[in-house]
């Protein structure tokens, strides 16, 4: 995907989420939570789209799921933890969890565990830029910018200008040996 | 691992980057403490044993709370009700506890060097919760964290440490850590409570309190440790309080407006700090207690969060 494809995908995601929120009678209760690190910039872009669609800017938070990983015991060293920042009441909200790539589903599982520690949302939707398949848990995206079938030997990299990339792009590359 | 360390025994061993690794992580851990549900599953299935050969409420509770918030199992062991009273050695006690497969042993002991001795004989990580008059690394780290939180940075700041420096393991840990983060340290107290040659650690030594706190960004008041002082090193607590204690008038007249006051606790009210100062707006003593939990969460997470060496091999 190039920059134009990504822009179109984000716009469509915004439109689809707004449409479903209105249909559910939840247009005023939408909040966005980006999963660090890949989902944070996308969440900010989606927030702008939703503000345009719904006429009000939804609250925005970020989650760092490192403390909720289920593979700590397998890691050589404890992973780096970034800030989790959810400053709005989660109770009763329609939460849109945002990540750049949906792969095994383990990150999303951890994010769901973490978000319920902040309260009980009315519902949670998952929006991703790329669903690359390869699920290891029964988790699926409610909204996806693109659905691809990518081999386990490959990595999907989402490069955004906010993270220092020269231009937006989604690149599939052979995975580097660990 | 904290940087290249499997144990957390002395801040003397830690580099600037290793200190920052712990206090940067403590920022995220402190956020967990603000949540409605103060529990994360990161150390589920791990065991932390608190091995305390000395009385402690604050530090032991702090380590226990930190372990429980991270979902580790915490076992508290105190020497008064143990086989030590039957003559078991420190190393035997530690080895017996290690046979229960803990991931971290947290040790407080009245003898300096005890945690390092235990670390040489066990396979799990060892954290010192204070050993004699040697060091109290987690307190030093929480002081660094609190100062950075309150002052923005330690770079170029001046911290005065006042009181019984010679018996204070907190002062020693602070003295190893603060200069690594760019702070200047002034030590102040009765000459009988000042270790010889302490200037070699990069601090300036003062006997006059006013001179020591003049222009300081933070003042750490140490506790008079009646339990550690054999021969009387001061004529009496009354005189000590008059000369080296901080009351509201001295604080108002001598400290700069932004100066914060720390104390490792427990406070001898009316001796090193008057109640008005201990409970006043400059005091960050209760912040230190909360930050202590966050810092100890960071320490336990870094030491127990990854795979053990066997798994890494």
Interface residues (C-beta under 8 A of the other chain):
Chain A: X64 X66 X67 X68 X69 X72 X73 X74 X75 X76 X77 X78 X79 X80 X81 X82 X83 X84 X85 X113 X114 X117 X118 X119
Chain B: X1 X25 X27 X28 X29 X31 X32 X35 X36 X37 X39 X40 X41 X42 X43 X45 X70 X301 X302 X305 X306 X307 X311 X312
